[in-house]
Amino acid sequence: MTPAPPASTPIDFSRYTQAVLRIDSVRMEGEVVALVGLIVESRGPACAIGDFCEIRTRTGRAIRCQVIGFRNGRVLSMPLEDTGGLCLGDPIVARGSESDIDVSAQLPGRVLDGFGKPMDGSPPVLSLETRPLYATPPNPLTRAHIDERLATGIRVIDGLLPCGKGQRVGIFGGSGVGKSTLLGSMARSSAADVNVIALIGERNREVREFLEHDLGEEGRKRSVVVVATSDQPAPLRVRACFVALAVAEYFRDQGKDVLLVMDSITRLAMAQREIGLAAGEPPSQKGYTPSVFSLLPKICERAGNFAMGSITAFFTVLVEGDDFNEPICDAVRSILDGHITLARELGSAGHYPAIQVLDSVSRLQSKLATPAEAEHARRIREALALYRQSEDLINLGAYVSGSNPRLDSAIRTRSEILRFLRQGAREVSGVDDTIRQMQAVADLVHAK
């Protein structure tokens, strides 16, 4: 009896299926009828808000733009590139596939632009998979509880402001107080599998400086950096944020713990304000348009802890004029699971990281810290609070030792507390070592 031939290996058609699905089977075309300020008005094509289009100029250039609104039957688009050579009557074509980006396991170590394309001079990333930029936040009932600590390597955070896998935290501070340095330290030393770092609206000079000095070679190897500098159009700065989110969600679905860092969400809000005002939205608080406040939760809520993986997010908030109650600060603080405040007076005194512990909070500390750890943190906070309340009297020499035993203890252990709170930018502190040092300081505070 002739043996049956061996079964052939099934052919994987997924890459071809994906390629077919990405083809624009119907060509939607219109023509440019006006250019007013930052807005291109066109008659057609058939498209939706947020879709991407491409203008074909008579000189052969292709100018990519994004649909931001409609007015009097015309499509309003905002260019993502220089409009040089644009002429009246130029054709504009809808590009629905531009709302997806290519993703791959080869992305760590690469620097991407706002279109999701490499800008580091290395070969293109080979990809067989795409992710949508504007995915909706997951169903709240699919979120897992946040009950596992994510080590950041920063002693004051791991000890007094513990962060969990899937938590969303804001870092609030004015310019020049060490936000970027702190983010670079966390990216180098955190326990996350992959870092996704979005630099939104940064100055050109600071991008390479962040990559080489703050992030370093060690941190860059496991980081995907998405860059949209301040000189680029507002829609491209907003798009870069969604590129970072899509990349983070790809690695989350691979079962990895992702650290998402966005610097800064304030510049993202400014870019959205620019788009909203150009589209004719009425300004509200401090000139910010309603679309800004609807955009913020759409971004923040895409991070979290899920069955397949987690996205732990740190969003920096650039506080204008050191006013921690301005509209963007208030809106972000109300959405996130905790906030870290950086104080200019600490930074000026050479205290790094310049975290003002008494003005910072982790809303998940009770779930992440043991009762003993929570008690140690409470003692240190109490000592800091007592000292701050009486600082003027102490500096003037008006406080009489022995009047308040708890304040005496806070004054006596002040140097040990500050030594615990300070940490070098290149220094990494493990969680066990941090807890041990925190317990030692708390015992000194509690000692009679």
Contacts in CASP RR format, 6 or more apart in sequence:
PFRMAT RR
TARGET T0000
AUTHOR 0000-0000-0000
METHOD contacts of the structure
MODEL  1
MTPAPPASTPIDFSRYTQAVLRIDSVRMEGEVVALVGLIVESRGPACAIG
DFCEIRTRTGRAIRCQVIGFRNGRVLSMPLEDTGGLCLGDPIVARGSESD
IDVSAQLPGRVLDGFGKPMDGSPPVLSLETRPLYATPPNPLTRAHIDERL
ATGIRVIDGLLPCGKGQRVGIFGGSGVGKSTLLGSMARSSAADVNVIALI
GERNREVREFLEHDLGEEGRKRSVVVVATSDQPAPLRVRACFVALAVAEY
FRDQGKDVLLVMDSITRLAMAQREIGLAAGEPPSQKGYTPSVFSLLPKIC
ERAGNFAMGSITAFFTVLVEGDDFNEPICDAVRSILDGHITLARELGSAG
HYPAIQVLDSVSRLQSKLATPAEAEHARRIREALALYRQSEDLINLGAYV
SGSNPRLDSAIRTRSEILRFLRQGAREVSGVDDTIRQMQAVADLVHAK
14 128 0 8 1.000
15 128 0 8 1.000
18 128 0 8 1.000
18 129 0 8 1.000
18 130 0 8 1.000
22 97 0 8 1.000
22 100 0 8 1.000
22 130 0 8 1.000
23 97 0 8 1.000
24 94 0 8 1.000
24 95 0 8 1.000
24 96 0 8 1.000
24 97 0 8 1.000
27 93 0 8 1.000
28 44 0 8 1.000
28 45 0 8 1.000
28 46 0 8 1.000
28 47 0 8 1.000
28 93 0 8 1.000
28 94 0 8 1.000
29 44 0 8 1.000
29 45 0 8 1.000
29 91 0 8 1.000
29 92 0 8 1.000
29 93 0 8 1.000
29 94 0 8 1.000
30 42 0 8 1.000
30 43 0 8 1.000
30 44 0 8 1.000
30 45 0 8 1.000
30 91 0 8 1.000
30 92 0 8 1.000
30 93 0 8 1.000
31 42 0 8 1.000
31 43 0 8 1.000
31 44 0 8 1.000
31 89 0 8 1.000
31 90 0 8 1.000
31 91 0 8 1.000
31 92 0 8 1.000
32 40 0 8 1.000
32 41 0 8 1.000
32 42 0 8 1.000
32 55 0 8 1.000
32 86 0 8 1.000
32 87 0 8 1.000
32 88 0 8 1.000
32 89 0 8 1.000
32 90 0 8 1.000
32 91 0 8 1.000
32 92 0 8 1.000
33 41 0 8 1.000
33 42 0 8 1.000
33 43 0 8 1.000
33 74 0 8 1.000
33 88 0 8 1.000
33 89 0 8 1.000
34 40 0 8 1.000
34 41 0 8 1.000
34 74 0 8 1.000
34 88 0 8 1.000
35 41 0 8 1.000
35 83 0 8 1.000
35 86 0 8 1.000
37 278 0 8 1.000
38 78 0 8 1.000
38 79 0 8 1.000
38 233 0 8 1.000
38 234 0 8 1.000
38 274 0 8 1.000
38 278 0 8 1.000
39 68 0 8 1.000
39 76 0 8 1.000
39 77 0 8 1.000
39 78 0 8 1.000
39 278 0 8 1.000
39 279 0 8 1.000
40 55 0 8 1.000
40 65 0 8 1.000
40 76 0 8 1.000
40 77 0 8 1.000
40 78 0 8 1.000
40 79 0 8 1.000
40 83 0 8 1.000
40 86 0 8 1.000
40 92 0 8 1.000
41 71 0 8 1.000
41 74 0 8 1.000
41 75 0 8 1.000
41 76 0 8 1.000
41 77 0 8 1.000
42 53 0 8 1.000
42 74 0 8 1.000
42 75 0 8 1.000
42 77 0 8 1.000
42 92 0 8 1.000
43 74 0 8 1.000
43 75 0 8 1.000
44 74 0 8 1.000
44 75 0 8 1.000
44 92 0 8 1.000
45 53 0 8 1.000
45 75 0 8 1.000
45 92 0 8 1.000
45 93 0 8 1.000
45 94 0 8 1.000
46 94 0 8 1.000
47 53 0 8 1.000
47 67 0 8 1.000
47 75 0 8 1.000
47 94 0 8 1.000
47 96 0 8 1.000
48 67 0 8 1.000
49 67 0 8 1.000
49 68 0 8 1.000
49 69 0 8 1.000
50 66 0 8 1.000
50 67 0 8 1.000
50 68 0 8 1.000
50 99 0 8 1.000
50 134 0 8 1.000
51 66 0 8 1.000
51 67 0 8 1.000
51 94 0 8 1.000
51 95 0 8 1.000
51 96 0 8 1.000
51 98 0 8 1.000
51 99 0 8 1.000
52 64 0 8 1.000
52 65 0 8 1.000
52 66 0 8 1.000
52 67 0 8 1.000
52 94 0 8 1.000
52 95 0 8 1.000
52 96 0 8 1.000
52 98 0 8 1.000
52 99 0 8 1.000
53 64 0 8 1.000
53 65 0 8 1.000
53 66 0 8 1.000
53 67 0 8 1.000
53 75 0 8 1.000
53 77 0 8 1.000
53 92 0 8 1.000
53 93 0 8 1.000
53 94 0 8 1.000
53 95 0 8 1.000
54 62 0 8 1.000
54 63 0 8 1.000
54 64 0 8 1.000
54 65 0 8 1.000
54 92 0 8 1.000
54 93 0 8 1.000
54 95 0 8 1.000
55 62 0 8 1.000
55 63 0 8 1.000
55 64 0 8 1.000
55 65 0 8 1.000
55 79 0 8 1.000
55 86 0 8 1.000
55 90 0 8 1.000
55 91 0 8 1.000
55 92 0 8 1.000
55 93 0 8 1.000
56 62 0 8 1.000
56 90 0 8 1.000
56 91 0 8 1.000
56 92 0 8 1.000
56 93 0 8 1.000
57 63 0 8 1.000
57 84 0 8 1.000
57 85 0 8 1.000
57 86 0 8 1.000
57 87 0 8 1.000
57 90 0 8 1.000
58 85 0 8 1.000
58 87 0 8 1.000
58 90 0 8 1.000
59 85 0 8 1.000
61 84 0 8 1.000
61 85 0 8 1.000
63 79 0 8 1.000
63 80 0 8 1.000
63 81 0 8 1.000
63 82 0 8 1.000
63 83 0 8 1.000
63 84 0 8 1.000
63 86 0 8 1.000
64 79 0 8 1.000
64 80 0 8 1.000
64 81 0 8 1.000
64 95 0 8 1.000
64 98 0 8 1.000
64 115 0 8 1.000
65 77 0 8 1.000
65 78 0 8 1.000
65 79 0 8 1.000
65 80 0 8 1.000
65 81 0 8 1.000
65 92 0 8 1.000
65 235 0 8 1.000
66 77 0 8 1.000
66 78 0 8 1.000
66 80 0 8 1.000
66 235 0 8 1.000
66 239 0 8 1.000
67 75 0 8 1.000
67 76 0 8 1.000
67 77 0 8 1.000
68 76 0 8 1.000
68 77 0 8 1.000
68 78 0 8 1.000
68 235 0 8 1.000
68 275 0 8 1.000
68 276 0 8 1.000
68 278 0 8 1.000
68 279 0 8 1.000
69 75 0 8 1.000
69 76 0 8 1.000
69 279 0 8 1.000
70 76 0 8 1.000
75 92 0 8 1.000
76 279 0 8 1.000
77 92 0 8 1.000
78 233 0 8 1.000
78 234 0 8 1.000
78 235 0 8 1.000
78 275 0 8 1.000
78 278 0 8 1.000
79 233 0 8 1.000
79 235 0 8 1.000
80 115 0 8 1.000
80 232 0 8 1.000
80 233 0 8 1.000
80 235 0 8 1.000
80 236 0 8 1.000
80 239 0 8 1.000
81 233 0 8 1.000
99 132 0 8 1.000
99 133 0 8 1.000
99 134 0 8 1.000
100 130 0 8 1.000
100 131 0 8 1.000
100 132 0 8 1.000
100 133 0 8 1.000
101 115 0 8 1.000
101 116 0 8 1.000
101 130 0 8 1.000
101 131 0 8 1.000
101 133 0 8 1.000
101 243 0 8 1.000
101 246 0 8 1.000
101 247 0 8 1.000
102 116 0 8 1.000
102 125 0 8 1.000
102 127 0 8 1.000
102 129 0 8 1.000
102 130 0 8 1.000
103 127 0 8 1.000
103 129 0 8 1.000
103 130 0 8 1.000
103 131 0 8 1.000
103 246 0 8 1.000
103 247 0 8 1.000
103 250 0 8 1.000
104 125 0 8 1.000
104 126 0 8 1.000
104 127 0 8 1.000
104 128 0 8 1.000
104 129 0 8 1.000
105 254 0 8 1.000
106 125 0 8 1.000
106 126 0 8 1.000
107 125 0 8 1.000
107 224 0 8 1.000
107 247 0 8 1.000
108 194 0 8 1.000
108 221 0 8 1.000
108 222 0 8 1.000
108 223 0 8 1.000
108 224 0 8 1.000
109 220 0 8 1.000
109 221 0 8 1.000
109 222 0 8 1.000
109 223 0 8 1.000
109 224 0 8 1.000
109 225 0 8 1.000
110 118 0 8 1.000
110 120 0 8 1.000
110 122 0 8 1.000
110 125 0 8 1.000
110 224 0 8 1.000
110 225 0 8 1.000
111 118 0 8 1.000
111 119 0 8 1.000
111 120 0 8 1.000
111 211 0 8 1.000
111 225 0 8 1.000
111 226 0 8 1.000
111 227 0 8 1.000
112 118 0 8 1.000
112 119 0 8 1.000
112 224 0 8 1.000
112 225 0 8 1.000
112 226 0 8 1.000
112 227 0 8 1.000
112 243 0 8 1.000
112 247 0 8 1.000
113 119 0 8 1.000
113 226 0 8 1.000
113 227 0 8 1.000
113 228 0 8 1.000
113 240 0 8 1.000
114 226 0 8 1.000
114 227 0 8 1.000
114 228 0 8 1.000
114 232 0 8 1.000
114 236 0 8 1.000
114 239 0 8 1.000
114 240 0 8 1.000
114 243 0 8 1.000
115 236 0 8 1.000
115 239 0 8 1.000
115 243 0 8 1.000
116 226 0 8 1.000
116 243 0 8 1.000
117 124 0 8 1.000
118 124 0 8 1.000
118 125 0 8 1.000
119 227 0 8 1.000
129 250 0 8 1.000
131 246 0 8 1.000
131 247 0 8 1.000
131 249 0 8 1.000
131 250 0 8 1.000
132 246 0 8 1.000
133 239 0 8 1.000
133 242 0 8 1.000
133 243 0 8 1.000
133 245 0 8 1.000
133 246 0 8 1.000
134 242 0 8 1.000
135 245 0 8 1.000
135 246 0 8 1.000
135 249 0 8 1.000
135 302 0 8 1.000
137 297 0 8 1.000
137 298 0 8 1.000
137 301 0 8 1.000
137 302 0 8 1.000
138 302 0 8 1.000
138 306 0 8 1.000
142 306 0 8 1.000
142 307 0 8 1.000
143 304 0 8 1.000
143 305 0 8 1.000
143 306 0 8 1.000
144 305 0 8 1.000
144 306 0 8 1.000
144 307 0 8 1.000
144 310 0 8 1.000
145 305 0 8 1.000
145 367 0 8 1.000
146 164 0 8 1.000
146 165 0 8 1.000
146 166 0 8 1.000
146 167 0 8 1.000
146 304 0 8 1.000
146 305 0 8 1.000
146 337 0 8 1.000
146 364 0 8 1.000
146 367 0 8 1.000
146 368 0 8 1.000
147 164 0 8 1.000
147 367 0 8 1.000
147 368 0 8 1.000
148 164 0 8 1.000
148 165 0 8 1.000
148 368 0 8 1.000
149 158 0 8 1.000
149 162 0 8 1.000
149 163 0 8 1.000
149 164 0 8 1.000
149 165 0 8 1.000
149 368 0 8 1.000
149 431 0 8 1.000
150 163 0 8 1.000
150 164 0 8 1.000
150 165 0 8 1.000
150 166 0 8 1.000
150 167 0 8 1.000
150 190 0 8 1.000
150 191 0 8 1.000
150 192 0 8 1.000
150 257 0 8 1.000
150 259 0 8 1.000
150 312 0 8 1.000
151 158 0 8 1.000
151 189 0 8 1.000
151 190 0 8 1.000
151 191 0 8 1.000
151 430 0 8 1.000
151 431 0 8 1.000
152 158 0 8 1.000
152 163 0 8 1.000
152 186 0 8 1.000
152 189 0 8 1.000
152 190 0 8 1.000
152 191 0 8 1.000
153 185 0 8 1.000
153 186 0 8 1.000
153 189 0 8 1.000
153 190 0 8 1.000
153 428 0 8 1.000
153 429 0 8 1.000
153 430 0 8 1.000
153 431 0 8 1.000
153 434 0 8 1.000
154 182 0 8 1.000
154 185 0 8 1.000
154 186 0 8 1.000
154 189 0 8 1.000
154 353 0 8 1.000
154 423 0 8 1.000
154 429 0 8 1.000
155 420 0 8 1.000
155 421 0 8 1.000
155 423 0 8 1.000
155 429 0 8 1.000
155 434 0 8 1.000
155 437 0 8 1.000
156 353 0 8 1.000
156 355 0 8 1.000
156 357 0 8 1.000
156 420 0 8 1.000
156 421 0 8 1.000
156 423 0 8 1.000
157 163 0 8 1.000
157 340 0 8 1.000
157 355 0 8 1.000
158 429 0 8 1.000
158 430 0 8 1.000
158 431 0 8 1.000
158 434 0 8 1.000
158 435 0 8 1.000
159 369 0 8 1.000
159 373 0 8 1.000
159 377 0 8 1.000
159 434 0 8 1.000
159 435 0 8 1.000
159 438 0 8 1.000
160 357 0 8 1.000
160 360 0 8 1.000
160 377 0 8 1.000
160 380 0 8 1.000
160 381 0 8 1.000
160 438 0 8 1.000
161 338 0 8 1.000
161 340 0 8 1.000
161 355 0 8 1.000
161 357 0 8 1.000
161 360 0 8 1.000
161 361 0 8 1.000
161 362 0 8 1.000
161 365 0 8 1.000
162 362 0 8 1.000
162 364 0 8 1.000
162 365 0 8 1.000
162 368 0 8 1.000
162 369 0 8 1.000
162 373 0 8 1.000
163 169 0 8 1.000
163 312 0 8 1.000
163 362 0 8 1.000
163 364 0 8 1.000
163 368 0 8 1.000
164 305 0 8 1.000
164 312 0 8 1.000
164 364 0 8 1.000
164 368 0 8 1.000
165 257 0 8 1.000
165 305 0 8 1.000
165 310 0 8 1.000
165 312 0 8 1.000
166 303 0 8 1.000
166 304 0 8 1.000
166 305 0 8 1.000
166 310 0 8 1.000
166 311 0 8 1.000
166 312 0 8 1.000
166 313 0 8 1.000
167 304 0 8 1.000
167 305 0 8 1.000
167 312 0 8 1.000
167 313 0 8 1.000
167 337 0 8 1.000
167 338 0 8 1.000
167 362 0 8 1.000
167 364 0 8 1.000
168 300 0 8 1.000
168 303 0 8 1.000
168 304 0 8 1.000
168 312 0 8 1.000
168 313 0 8 1.000
168 315 0 8 1.000
168 335 0 8 1.000
168 336 0 8 1.000
168 337 0 8 1.000
168 338 0 8 1.000
169 313 0 8 1.000
169 314 0 8 1.000
169 315 0 8 1.000
169 336 0 8 1.000
169 337 0 8 1.000
169 338 0 8 1.000
169 339 0 8 1.000
169 340 0 8 1.000
169 362 0 8 1.000
170 314 0 8 1.000
170 315 0 8 1.000
170 316 0 8 1.000
170 317 0 8 1.000
170 332 0 8 1.000
170 333 0 8 1.000
170 336 0 8 1.000
170 338 0 8 1.000
170 339 0 8 1.000
170 340 0 8 1.000
171 179 0 8 1.000
171 182 0 8 1.000
171 183 0 8 1.000
171 314 0 8 1.000
171 315 0 8 1.000
171 316 0 8 1.000
171 317 0 8 1.000
171 339 0 8 1.000
171 340 0 8 1.000
171 342 0 8 1.000
172 316 0 8 1.000
172 317 0 8 1.000
172 319 0 8 1.000
172 324 0 8 1.000
172 329 0 8 1.000
172 333 0 8 1.000
172 339 0 8 1.000
172 340 0 8 1.000
172 341 0 8 1.000
172 342 0 8 1.000
173 179 0 8 1.000
173 316 0 8 1.000
173 317 0 8 1.000
173 318 0 8 1.000
173 319 0 8 1.000
173 322 0 8 1.000
173 324 0 8 1.000
173 341 0 8 1.000
173 342 0 8 1.000
173 344 0 8 1.000
174 318 0 8 1.000
174 319 0 8 1.000
174 320 0 8 1.000
174 321 0 8 1.000
174 322 0 8 1.000
174 342 0 8 1.000
174 344 0 8 1.000
175 318 0 8 1.000
177 342 0 8 1.000
177 343 0 8 1.000
177 344 0 8 1.000
177 346 0 8 1.000
177 347 0 8 1.000
177 354 0 8 1.000
178 342 0 8 1.000
178 347 0 8 1.000
178 352 0 8 1.000
178 353 0 8 1.000
178 354 0 8 1.000
179 263 0 8 1.000
179 264 0 8 1.000
179 316 0 8 1.000
179 318 0 8 1.000
179 342 0 8 1.000
180 206 0 8 1.000
180 210 0 8 1.000
180 214 0 8 1.000
180 263 0 8 1.000
181 214 0 8 1.000
181 352 0 8 1.000
181 353 0 8 1.000
181 425 0 8 1.000
182 342 0 8 1.000
182 353 0 8 1.000
183 197 0 8 1.000
183 214 0 8 1.000
183 261 0 8 1.000
183 263 0 8 1.000
183 314 0 8 1.000
183 316 0 8 1.000
184 210 0 8 1.000
184 214 0 8 1.000
184 215 0 8 1.000
184 216 0 8 1.000
184 219 0 8 1.000
184 261 0 8 1.000
185 214 0 8 1.000
185 353 0 8 1.000
185 425 0 8 1.000
185 426 0 8 1.000
186 259 0 8 1.000
186 261 0 8 1.000
186 314 0 8 1.000
187 195 0 8 1.000
187 197 0 8 1.000
187 215 0 8 1.000
187 219 0 8 1.000
187 223 0 8 1.000
187 259 0 8 1.000
187 261 0 8 1.000
188 215 0 8 1.000
188 216 0 8 1.000
188 218 0 8 1.000
188 219 0 8 1.000
188 428 0 8 1.000
189 428 0 8 1.000
190 259 0 8 1.000
191 257 0 8 1.000
192 256 0 8 1.000
192 257 0 8 1.000
192 258 0 8 1.000
192 259 0 8 1.000
192 312 0 8 1.000
193 222 0 8 1.000
193 251 0 8 1.000
193 256 0 8 1.000
193 257 0 8 1.000
193 258 0 8 1.000
194 222 0 8 1.000
194 223 0 8 1.000
194 224 0 8 1.000
194 251 0 8 1.000
194 256 0 8 1.000
194 257 0 8 1.000
194 258 0 8 1.000
194 259 0 8 1.000
195 219 0 8 1.000
195 222 0 8 1.000
195 223 0 8 1.000
195 224 0 8 1.000
195 258 0 8 1.000
195 259 0 8 1.000
195 260 0 8 1.000
195 261 0 8 1.000
196 223 0 8 1.000
196 224 0 8 1.000
196 226 0 8 1.000
196 244 0 8 1.000
196 247 0 8 1.000
196 248 0 8 1.000
196 251 0 8 1.000
196 258 0 8 1.000
196 259 0 8 1.000
196 260 0 8 1.000
196 261 0 8 1.000
197 215 0 8 1.000
197 223 0 8 1.000
197 224 0 8 1.000
197 225 0 8 1.000
197 226 0 8 1.000
197 244 0 8 1.000
197 261 0 8 1.000
197 262 0 8 1.000
197 263 0 8 1.000
198 225 0 8 1.000
198 226 0 8 1.000
198 240 0 8 1.000
198 241 0 8 1.000
198 243 0 8 1.000
198 244 0 8 1.000
198 260 0 8 1.000
198 261 0 8 1.000
198 262 0 8 1.000
198 263 0 8 1.000
199 206 0 8 1.000
199 207 0 8 1.000
199 210 0 8 1.000
199 225 0 8 1.000
199 226 0 8 1.000
199 227 0 8 1.000
199 228 0 8 1.000
199 229 0 8 1.000
199 263 0 8 1.000
200 228 0 8 1.000
200 237 0 8 1.000
200 240 0 8 1.000
200 241 0 8 1.000
200 262 0 8 1.000
200 263 0 8 1.000
200 264 0 8 1.000
200 265 0 8 1.000
200 267 0 8 1.000
200 268 0 8 1.000
200 271 0 8 1.000
201 228 0 8 1.000
201 229 0 8 1.000
201 230 0 8 1.000
201 232 0 8 1.000
201 237 0 8 1.000
201 264 0 8 1.000
201 267 0 8 1.000
201 271 0 8 1.000
202 210 0 8 1.000
202 227 0 8 1.000
202 229 0 8 1.000
202 230 0 8 1.000
202 263 0 8 1.000
202 267 0 8 1.000
203 229 0 8 1.000
203 230 0 8 1.000
204 229 0 8 1.000
204 230 0 8 1.000
204 231 0 8 1.000
207 227 0 8 1.000
207 229 0 8 1.000
211 220 0 8 1.000
211 225 0 8 1.000
215 223 0 8 1.000
215 225 0 8 1.000
224 244 0 8 1.000
224 247 0 8 1.000
226 240 0 8 1.000
226 243 0 8 1.000
226 244 0 8 1.000
226 247 0 8 1.000
227 240 0 8 1.000
228 236 0 8 1.000
228 237 0 8 1.000
228 239 0 8 1.000
228 240 0 8 1.000
230 237 0 8 1.000
230 267 0 8 1.000
234 271 0 8 1.000
234 272 0 8 1.000
234 274 0 8 1.000
234 275 0 8 1.000
234 278 0 8 1.000
235 271 0 8 1.000
235 275 0 8 1.000
237 267 0 8 1.000
237 268 0 8 1.000
237 271 0 8 1.000
238 268 0 8 1.000
238 271 0 8 1.000
238 272 0 8 1.000
238 275 0 8 1.000
238 295 0 8 1.000
241 262 0 8 1.000
241 268 0 8 1.000
241 299 0 8 1.000
242 299 0 8 1.000
244 260 0 8 1.000
244 262 0 8 1.000
245 260 0 8 1.000
245 299 0 8 1.000
245 302 0 8 1.000
248 258 0 8 1.000
248 260 0 8 1.000
248 302 0 8 1.000
248 303 0 8 1.000
248 311 0 8 1.000
249 302 0 8 1.000
249 311 0 8 1.000
251 258 0 8 1.000
252 258 0 8 1.000
252 306 0 8 1.000
252 308 0 8 1.000
252 309 0 8 1.000
252 310 0 8 1.000
252 311 0 8 1.000
253 308 0 8 1.000
253 309 0 8 1.000
255 308 0 8 1.000
255 309 0 8 1.000
256 309 0 8 1.000
257 309 0 8 1.000
257 310 0 8 1.000
257 312 0 8 1.000
258 309 0 8 1.000
258 310 0 8 1.000
258 311 0 8 1.000
258 312 0 8 1.000
259 312 0 8 1.000
259 314 0 8 1.000
260 303 0 8 1.000
260 311 0 8 1.000
260 312 0 8 1.000
260 313 0 8 1.000
260 314 0 8 1.000
261 313 0 8 1.000
261 314 0 8 1.000
261 316 0 8 1.000
262 268 0 8 1.000
262 299 0 8 1.000
262 313 0 8 1.000
262 314 0 8 1.000
262 315 0 8 1.000
262 316 0 8 1.000
263 316 0 8 1.000
264 315 0 8 1.000
264 316 0 8 1.000
264 317 0 8 1.000
264 318 0 8 1.000
265 296 0 8 1.000
265 299 0 8 1.000
265 315 0 8 1.000
265 316 0 8 1.000
265 317 0 8 1.000
265 328 0 8 1.000
265 332 0 8 1.000
266 316 0 8 1.000
266 317 0 8 1.000
266 318 0 8 1.000
266 319 0 8 1.000
266 320 0 8 1.000
266 328 0 8 1.000
267 318 0 8 1.000
268 295 0 8 1.000
268 299 0 8 1.000
269 288 0 8 1.000
269 292 0 8 1.000
269 295 0 8 1.000
269 296 0 8 1.000
269 328 0 8 1.000
272 289 0 8 1.000
272 291 0 8 1.000
272 292 0 8 1.000
272 295 0 8 1.000
273 283 0 8 1.000
273 287 0 8 1.000
273 288 0 8 1.000
273 289 0 8 1.000
273 292 0 8 1.000
275 291 0 8 1.000
276 289 0 8 1.000
276 291 0 8 1.000
276 292 0 8 1.000
277 283 0 8 1.000
277 287 0 8 1.000
277 289 0 8 1.000
281 289 0 8 1.000
281 290 0 8 1.000
281 291 0 8 1.000
282 289 0 8 1.000
282 290 0 8 1.000
283 289 0 8 1.000
284 290 0 8 1.000
285 327 0 8 1.000
286 326 0 8 1.000
286 327 0 8 1.000
288 327 0 8 1.000
288 328 0 8 1.000
292 328 0 8 1.000
293 327 0 8 1.000
293 331 0 8 1.000
296 328 0 8 1.000
296 331 0 8 1.000
296 332 0 8 1.000
296 335 0 8 1.000
297 335 0 8 1.000
300 313 0 8 1.000
300 315 0 8 1.000
300 332 0 8 1.000
300 335 0 8 1.000
300 336 0 8 1.000
301 335 0 8 1.000
302 311 0 8 1.000
303 311 0 8 1.000
303 312 0 8 1.000
303 313 0 8 1.000
304 310 0 8 1.000
304 311 0 8 1.000
304 312 0 8 1.000
304 313 0 8 1.000
315 332 0 8 1.000
315 336 0 8 1.000
317 328 0 8 1.000
317 329 0 8 1.000
317 332 0 8 1.000
319 326 0 8 1.000
319 329 0 8 1.000
320 326 0 8 1.000
322 344 0 8 1.000
323 329 0 8 1.000
324 341 0 8 1.000
324 359 0 8 1.000
333 339 0 8 1.000
337 362 0 8 1.000
337 363 0 8 1.000
337 364 0 8 1.000
338 360 0 8 1.000
338 361 0 8 1.000
338 362 0 8 1.000
338 363 0 8 1.000
338 364 0 8 1.000
339 360 0 8 1.000
339 361 0 8 1.000
340 355 0 8 1.000
340 360 0 8 1.000
341 355 0 8 1.000
341 356 0 8 1.000
341 359 0 8 1.000
341 360 0 8 1.000
342 353 0 8 1.000
342 354 0 8 1.000
342 355 0 8 1.000
342 356 0 8 1.000
343 354 0 8 1.000
343 355 0 8 1.000
343 356 0 8 1.000
343 359 0 8 1.000
344 354 0 8 1.000
346 354 0 8 1.000
346 355 0 8 1.000
346 356 0 8 1.000
347 354 0 8 1.000
351 418 0 8 1.000
351 421 0 8 1.000
351 422 0 8 1.000
352 422 0 8 1.000
352 423 0 8 1.000
352 424 0 8 1.000
352 425 0 8 1.000
353 423 0 8 1.000
355 421 0 8 1.000
357 380 0 8 1.000
357 381 0 8 1.000
357 384 0 8 1.000
357 421 0 8 1.000
358 381 0 8 1.000
358 384 0 8 1.000
358 385 0 8 1.000
358 388 0 8 1.000
362 368 0 8 1.000
365 374 0 8 1.000
365 377 0 8 1.000
366 374 0 8 1.000
369 377 0 8 1.000
372 439 0 8 1.000
373 435 0 8 1.000
373 438 0 8 1.000
375 442 0 8 1.000
376 435 0 8 1.000
376 438 0 8 1.000
376 439 0 8 1.000
376 441 0 8 1.000
376 442 0 8 1.000
377 438 0 8 1.000
377 442 0 8 1.000
379 442 0 8 1.000
379 445 0 8 1.000
379 446 0 8 1.000
380 417 0 8 1.000
380 420 0 8 1.000
380 438 0 8 1.000
380 441 0 8 1.000
380 442 0 8 1.000
380 445 0 8 1.000
382 406 0 8 1.000
382 410 0 8 1.000
382 445 0 8 1.000
383 406 0 8 1.000
383 409 0 8 1.000
383 410 0 8 1.000
383 413 0 8 1.000
383 414 0 8 1.000
383 417 0 8 1.000
383 445 0 8 1.000
384 410 0 8 1.000
384 417 0 8 1.000
386 404 0 8 1.000
386 406 0 8 1.000
386 407 0 8 1.000
386 410 0 8 1.000
387 394 0 8 1.000
387 407 0 8 1.000
387 410 0 8 1.000
387 411 0 8 1.000
387 414 0 8 1.000
390 399 0 8 1.000
390 404 0 8 1.000
390 407 0 8 1.000
393 399 0 8 1.000
394 411 0 8 1.000
399 407 0 8 1.000
401 408 0 8 1.000
401 411 0 8 1.000
402 408 0 8 1.000
405 448 0 8 1.000
409 445 0 8 1.000
409 446 0 8 1.000
409 447 0 8 1.000
410 445 0 8 1.000
412 444 0 8 1.000
413 441 0 8 1.000
413 444 0 8 1.000
413 445 0 8 1.000
416 441 0 8 1.000
416 444 0 8 1.000
417 441 0 8 1.000
417 445 0 8 1.000
420 437 0 8 1.000
420 438 0 8 1.000
420 441 0 8 1.000
423 429 0 8 1.000
429 437 0 8 1.000
END
